[in-house]
Amino acid sequence: MANRWLALGCLFGALGVAAGAFGAHALRSRIGADAMQWFETGVHYQLVHALALVGVGLAGDRCAPRQRQAAGALFAAGIVLFSGSLYALALGGTRALGALTPFGGTAWIAGWIVFAVGSWRSGRPMASR
């Protein structure tokens, strides 16, 4: 499963770069300043958490397996909920989608905590890592 988190992180990274380019070149003149800020925030956090997924994929036995899986799932869910809802809002989606954004942020916070706990619990001393 670690390779899947690594691959998913790379895919979300590529999509984040593509979204950023799309925003900069195709959207900037078509949407308002607030909407552009929402879009850019979505791109920023997507890219950060794409790298988090890459980290989960590379963690190997430096993180307890159950927590590694949970962290990966939470980071991926956060990208979909947080960044996805901001993209939808920026592109004219209903304001009700904004209710999903905090769930994505909460998923990321939980993902980081779970990843930290799993790393702490891996039982491997730093010297042997």
Backbone hydrogen bonds, N-H to C=O, Kabsch-Sander energy under -0.5 kcal/mol:
donor,donor_aa,acceptor,acceptor_aa,energy
5,W,1,M,-1.9
6,L,2,A,-2.2
7,A,3,N,-2.7
8,L,4,R,-2.9
9,G,5,W,-2.6
10,C,6,L,-2.2
11,L,7,A,-2.5
12,F,8,L,-3.0
13,G,9,G,-2.1
14,A,10,C,-2.5
15,L,11,L,-2.7
16,G,12,F,-2.1
17,V,13,G,-2.2
18,A,14,A,-2.4
19,A,15,L,-2.7
20,G,16,G,-2.5
21,A,17,V,-2.4
22,F,18,A,-2.7
23,G,19,A,-2.8
24,A,20,G,-2.5
25,H,21,A,-2.5
26,A,22,F,-2.7
27,L,22,F,-1.5
28,R,23,G,-1.7
30,R,27,L,-2.9
31,I,27,L,-1.7
36,M,32,G,-2.4
37,Q,33,A,-2.2
38,W,34,D,-2.1
39,F,35,A,-2.4
40,E,36,M,-2.7
41,T,37,Q,-2.3
42,G,38,W,-2.3
43,V,39,F,-2.3
44,H,40,E,-2.6
45,Y,41,T,-2.4
46,Q,42,G,-2.0
47,L,43,V,-2.6
48,V,44,H,-2.2
49,H,45,Y,-2.2
50,A,46,Q,-1.8
51,L,47,L,-1.8
52,A,48,V,-1.4
53,L,49,H,-2.0
54,V,50,A,-1.9
55,G,51,L,-2.4
56,V,52,A,-2.3
57,G,53,L,-2.5
58,L,54,V,-1.9
59,A,55,G,-1.2
60,G,56,V,-0.5
62,R,59,A,-2.4
63,C,60,G,-1.1
64,A,118,G,-2.1
68,R,64,A,-2.5
69,Q,65,P,-2.4
70,A,66,R,-2.2
71,A,67,Q,-2.9
72,G,68,R,-2.3
73,A,69,Q,-2.4
74,L,70,A,-2.6
75,F,71,A,-2.8
76,A,72,G,-2.4
77,A,73,A,-2.6
78,G,74,L,-2.4
79,I,75,F,-1.9
80,V,76,A,-2.1
81,L,77,A,-3.0
82,F,78,G,-2.7
83,S,78,G,-0.8
83,S,79,I,-0.5
84,G,79,I,-1.6
85,S,81,L,-1.4
86,L,82,F,-2.0
87,Y,83,S,-2.7
88,A,84,G,-2.4
89,L,85,S,-2.4
90,A,86,L,-2.6
91,L,87,Y,-1.9
92,G,89,L,-1.6
93,G,88,A,-3.3
97,L,94,T,-1.9
98,G,95,R,-1.8
99,A,96,A,-1.8
100,L,97,L,-2.0
101,T,97,L,-0.6
101,T,98,G,-0.5
103,F,100,L,-0.6
104,G,100,L,-1.7
105,G,101,T,-2.1
106,T,102,P,-2.5
107,A,103,F,-2.1
108,W,104,G,-2.0
109,I,105,G,-2.3
110,A,106,T,-2.7
111,G,107,A,-2.6
112,W,108,W,-2.6
113,I,109,I,-2.2
114,V,110,A,-3.0
115,F,111,G,-2.5
116,A,112,W,-2.2
117,V,113,I,-2.7
118,G,114,V,-2.8
119,S,115,F,-2.1
120,W,116,A,-2.5
121,R,117,V,-2.6
122,S,119,S,-0.7
123,G,120,W,-0.7
128,S,125,P,-1.0
129,R,126,M,-1.5
